[in-house]
Amino acid sequence: VNAQDGSSDTGADAAGGAAKVFSCHHTSWSVHSSVPFELLEIPSTKNHTATPVGNQVYVFGGYDGQKNHNELYVFDLQSMEWRQPEVMG
């Protein structure tokens, strides 16, 4: 599965908070609505890391064209929703 947040390299959210998901099994794209980015204040970044673990994708950091970010966000592939876990340490 390849998940994309719908934003462009310029940082503009072209898909209004939707996630585009490519299924290798079905060889097709689908668009899913999720929690709007404004509710979680998810920065639109590039050069971030995205690591799939089970049914979740952990997205960390990135650069938005002005500053580096160090926030962690989790996208649940089953519910198609974003969350920001509390990170300590």
Backbone as a chain_set.jsonl record, in Angstrom:
{"seq": "VNAQDGSSDTGADAAGGAAKVFSCHHTSWSVHSSVPFELLEIPSTKNHTATPVGNQVYVFGGYDGQKNHNELYVFDLQSMEWRQPEVMG", "coords": {"N": [[0.849, -1.184, 0.0], [0.574, 2.171, -0.869], [0.475, 5.237, 0.523], [-0.628, 8.592, 0.198], [-0.699, 12.032, 1.117], [-2.003, 13.905, -0.409], [-1.037, 16.455, -0.791], [0.96, 18.947, -2.464], [4.37, 19.558, -3.639], [4.699, 22.208, -3.007], [3.524, 22.63, -0.649], [0.864, 23.151, -0.542], [-2.389, 22.045, 0.139], [-3.848, 20.069, -1.897], [-5.881, 18.193, -2.018], [-7.694, 18.633, -0.036], [-7.392, 17.412, 2.538], [-7.728, 14.745, 2.089], [-6.754, 11.309, 1.688], [-4.775, 9.585, -0.613], [-4.653, 6.321, -1.718], [-2.771, 3.617, -2.864], [-3.372, 0.411, -3.898], [-1.487, -2.394, -4.122], [-2.315, -4.973, -4.493], [-4.847, -4.772, -5.744], [-4.101, -3.146, -7.776], [-4.841, -0.382, -8.059], [-5.86, 3.05, -7.453], [-7.354, 4.746, -4.681], [-9.411, 7.219, -3.09], [-9.655, 8.575, 0.073], [-11.459, 10.112, 2.659], [-10.261, 11.81, 5.514], [-9.416, 12.786, 8.887], [-9.547, 16.267, 8.894], [-6.645, 18.172, 8.009], [-6.38, 20.604, 9.326], [-7.463, 20.231, 11.867], [-5.605, 18.741, 13.273], [-3.411, 20.199, 12.803], [-1.411, 19.407, 10.966], [1.68, 19.673, 9.495], [2.408, 20.389, 6.091], [4.799, 18.72, 4.598], [7.969, 17.951, 3.004], [10.56, 15.534, 2.437], [10.234, 14.0, 4.721], [10.029, 11.157, 6.976], [8.397, 8.045, 6.511], [7.04, 5.302, 7.945], [5.764, 2.118, 7.675], [3.953, 0.192, 9.997], [2.432, -2.601, 10.786], [-0.968, -1.964, 10.507], [-0.662, 0.743, 10.409], [0.844, 3.906, 9.553], [3.694, 5.587, 10.357], [4.619, 8.889, 10.459], [7.233, 11.101, 10.379], [8.733, 14.226, 11.07], [10.296, 16.389, 8.61], [10.441, 18.965, 6.042], [9.14, 22.145, 5.469], [9.669, 24.101, 3.637], [10.318, 26.363, 4.933], [11.046, 25.751, 7.552], [12.467, 23.075, 9.569], [10.749, 20.188, 10.766], [9.777, 18.296, 13.687], [7.7, 16.673, 14.462], [5.558, 13.871, 15.221], [3.268, 11.878, 13.491], [0.505, 9.659, 13.042], [-0.965, 7.546, 10.7], [-3.81, 5.703, 10.313], [-4.421, 2.893, 8.48], [-6.712, 1.35, 8.291], [-8.93, 2.738, 9.467], [-8.544, 5.063, 8.139], [-7.709, 7.49, 9.256], [-6.003, 10.246, 10.82], [-3.775, 10.682, 13.616], [-2.15, 12.241, 16.39], [0.252, 11.082, 18.349], [1.099, 11.28, 21.854], [4.324, 12.131, 22.644], [7.116, 11.363, 24.55], [10.24, 12.152, 26.055]], "CA": [[0.0, 0.0, 0.0], [1.263, 3.449, -0.943], [-0.456, 6.285, 0.955], [-0.188, 9.96, -0.018], [-1.596, 12.963, 1.797], [-2.699, 14.767, -1.357], [-0.437, 17.787, -0.904], [1.993, 19.073, -3.483], [5.668, 19.971, -3.11], [4.66, 23.601, -2.569], [2.913, 22.681, 0.676], [-0.576, 23.383, -0.647], [-3.187, 20.834, 0.293], [-4.683, 20.033, -3.091], [-6.989, 17.245, -1.909], [-8.569, 18.983, 1.073], [-7.274, 16.521, 3.672], [-7.994, 13.37, 1.701], [-5.59, 10.456, 1.484], [-4.818, 8.736, -1.795], [-4.045, 5.042, -1.36], [-2.594, 2.686, -3.974], [-3.369, -0.988, -3.499], [-0.72, -3.235, -5.039], [-3.115, -6.171, -4.745], [-5.883, -4.426, -6.715], [-3.459, -2.244, -8.741], [-5.698, 0.781, -8.287], [-5.848, 4.13, -6.465], [-8.631, 5.159, -4.109], [-9.31, 8.442, -2.298], [-10.39, 8.424, 1.328], [-11.493, 11.287, 3.532], [-9.727, 11.56, 6.849], [-9.505, 13.956, 9.747], [-8.939, 17.412, 8.205], [-5.327, 18.547, 8.508], [-6.461, 21.754, 10.223], [-7.791, 19.791, 13.217], [-4.384, 18.272, 13.92], [-2.347, 21.111, 12.42], [-0.348, 18.618, 10.363], [2.404, 20.475, 8.5], [2.626, 19.781, 4.785], [6.248, 18.705, 4.476], [8.66, 16.99, 2.159], [11.751, 14.978, 3.09], [9.885, 13.365, 5.983], [10.09, 9.701, 6.933], [7.113, 7.358, 6.682], [7.354, 3.905, 8.223], [4.582, 1.3, 7.942], [4.03, -0.802, 11.066], [1.098, -3.192, 10.83], [-1.981, -1.205, 9.77], [-0.441, 2.166, 10.632], [2.034, 4.514, 8.96], [4.244, 6.617, 11.226], [5.231, 9.949, 9.656], [8.026, 11.937, 11.278], [9.574, 15.32, 10.612], [10.185, 16.935, 7.266], [10.769, 20.369, 5.813], [7.988, 22.78, 4.81], [10.135, 25.205, 2.803], [10.786, 27.431, 5.82], [11.687, 25.207, 8.75], [12.429, 21.635, 9.791], [9.754, 19.766, 11.755], [10.109, 17.069, 14.398], [6.468, 16.096, 14.989], [5.207, 12.513, 14.814], [1.857, 11.647, 13.2], [0.212, 8.267, 12.695], [-2.12, 7.376, 9.83], [-4.37, 4.36, 10.424], [-4.849, 2.464, 7.154], [-8.055, 0.76, 8.343], [-9.935, 3.78, 9.708], [-8.189, 6.186, 7.261], [-7.694, 8.681, 10.107], [-4.745, 10.694, 11.389], [-3.707, 11.026, 15.033], [-0.827, 12.664, 16.825], [0.476, 10.498, 19.669], [1.911, 12.032, 22.805], [5.68, 11.6, 22.629], [7.888, 11.843, 25.694], [11.625, 11.706, 26.075]], "C": [[0.881, 1.228, 0.0], [0.254, 4.519, -0.58], [0.166, 7.649, 0.72], [-1.195, 10.896, 0.614], [-2.311, 13.922, 0.865], [-2.104, 16.15, -1.496], [0.646, 17.777, -1.971], [3.305, 19.468, -2.834], [5.67, 21.403, -2.606], [4.052, 23.735, -1.185], [1.424, 22.929, 0.631], [-1.316, 22.067, -0.581], [-4.2, 20.771, -0.832], [-5.898, 19.147, -2.936], [-7.875, 17.508, -0.708], [-8.541, 18.01, 2.231], [-7.592, 15.073, 3.344], [-6.682, 12.619, 1.547], [-5.806, 9.64, 0.225], [-4.056, 7.463, -1.458], [-3.962, 4.162, -2.596], [-2.509, 1.276, -3.426], [-2.61, -1.797, -4.533], [-1.511, -4.479, -5.41], [-4.165, -5.91, -5.827], [-5.363, -3.568, -7.868], [-4.353, -1.061, -9.101], [-5.534, 1.778, -7.144], [-7.252, 4.332, -5.925], [-8.386, 6.402, -3.262], [-10.207, 8.286, -1.088], [-10.334, 9.723, 2.111], [-10.931, 10.887, 4.881], [-9.94, 12.805, 7.685], [-8.857, 15.121, 9.02], [-7.615, 17.8, 8.845], [-5.41, 19.688, 9.511], [-6.737, 21.324, 11.659], [-6.55, 19.326, 13.971], [-3.206, 19.197, 13.654], [-1.15, 20.344, 11.879], [0.366, 19.476, 9.324], [2.55, 19.698, 7.194], [4.116, 19.857, 4.501], [6.719, 17.766, 3.379], [9.9, 16.56, 2.922], [11.46, 14.446, 4.485], [10.108, 11.863, 5.863], [8.69, 9.157, 7.134], [7.404, 5.873, 6.807], [6.081, 3.119, 8.506], [4.876, 0.282, 9.041], [2.63, -1.371, 11.219], [0.151, -2.413, 9.941], [-1.833, 0.298, 9.957], [0.823, 2.625, 9.918], [2.458, 5.656, 9.869], [5.005, 7.614, 10.361], [5.938, 10.905, 10.612], [8.774, 13.018, 10.511], [9.269, 15.822, 9.222], [10.528, 18.411, 7.243], [9.639, 20.995, 5.019], [8.38, 23.947, 3.903], [10.652, 26.365, 3.625], [11.502, 26.895, 7.042], [11.583, 23.681, 8.775], [11.413, 21.326, 10.885], [10.214, 18.486, 12.438], [8.876, 16.44, 15.047], [6.275, 14.681, 14.447], [3.702, 12.439, 14.626], [1.685, 10.2, 12.776], [-1.046, 8.242, 11.843], [-2.559, 5.926, 9.912], [-4.956, 3.953, 9.076], [-6.234, 1.819, 7.142], [-9.129, 1.828, 8.509], [-9.729, 4.981, 8.792], [-8.219, 7.51, 8.03], [-6.288, 8.952, 10.612], [-4.885, 10.856, 12.89], [-2.289, 11.466, 15.336], [-0.604, 12.107, 18.219], [1.289, 11.422, 20.563], [3.271, 11.363, 22.878], [6.446, 12.207, 23.793], [9.326, 11.342, 25.573], [12.528, 12.46, 25.148]], "O": [[1.829, 1.319, 0.78], [-0.73, 4.701, -1.297], [1.346, 7.853, 1.004], [-2.391, 10.607, 0.651], [-3.158, 14.691, 1.32], [-2.628, 16.957, -2.263], [1.177, 16.726, -2.329], [3.361, 19.69, -1.624], [6.562, 21.781, -1.847], [4.057, 24.821, -0.605], [0.773, 22.919, 1.675], [-0.898, 21.082, -1.189], [-5.283, 21.348, -0.736], [-6.874, 19.33, -3.664], [-8.732, 16.684, -0.388], [-9.575, 17.792, 2.861], [-7.712, 14.252, 4.253], [-5.633, 13.217, 1.307], [-6.878, 9.073, 0.014], [-2.93, 7.526, -0.964], [-4.956, 3.974, -3.298], [-1.663, 0.982, -2.582], [-3.029, -1.884, -5.688], [-1.388, -4.982, -6.526], [-4.351, -6.733, -6.724], [-6.092, -3.294, -8.822], [-4.591, -0.773, -10.274], [-5.135, 1.425, -6.035], [-8.232, 4.113, -6.637], [-7.277, 6.612, -2.771], [-11.373, 7.911, -1.207], [-9.283, 10.355, 2.21], [-11.11, 9.755, 5.33], [-10.571, 13.764, 7.24], [-7.721, 14.993, 8.564], [-7.471, 17.765, 10.067], [-4.611, 19.749, 10.446], [-6.286, 21.992, 12.589], [-6.462, 19.503, 15.186], [-2.125, 19.006, 14.212], [-0.012, 20.593, 12.277], [-0.26, 19.957, 8.38], [2.788, 18.491, 7.204], [4.641, 20.928, 4.198], [5.976, 16.911, 2.896], [10.247, 17.159, 3.939], [12.344, 14.44, 5.342], [10.349, 11.355, 4.768], [7.887, 9.751, 7.854], [7.948, 5.258, 5.889], [5.382, 3.414, 9.475], [5.903, -0.396, 9.023], [1.737, -0.693, 11.727], [0.424, -2.218, 8.756], [-2.772, 1.05, 9.695], [1.751, 1.845, 9.704], [1.685, 6.579, 10.124], [5.917, 7.242, 9.623], [5.328, 11.448, 11.532], [9.362, 12.77, 9.458], [8.151, 15.702, 8.722], [10.855, 19.018, 8.262], [9.216, 20.442, 4.004], [7.516, 24.698, 3.452], [11.337, 27.247, 3.107], [12.458, 27.505, 7.522], [10.74, 23.083, 8.107], [11.238, 22.108, 11.819], [10.946, 17.687, 11.854], [8.989, 15.754, 16.063], [6.758, 14.339, 13.368], [2.942, 12.879, 15.488], [2.599, 9.589, 12.223], [-2.065, 8.831, 12.202], [-1.78, 5.019, 9.617], [-5.883, 4.594, 8.583], [-6.867, 1.749, 6.089], [-10.123, 1.831, 7.783], [-10.616, 5.826, 8.667], [-8.696, 8.523, 7.518], [-5.488, 8.037, 10.809], [-5.974, 11.134, 13.391], [-1.347, 11.109, 14.628], [-1.199, 12.595, 19.179], [2.069, 12.244, 20.082], [3.365, 10.164, 23.143], [6.426, 13.421, 23.994], [9.583, 10.254, 25.058], [13.723, 12.172, 25.079]]}, "num_chains": 1, "name": "protein.A"}
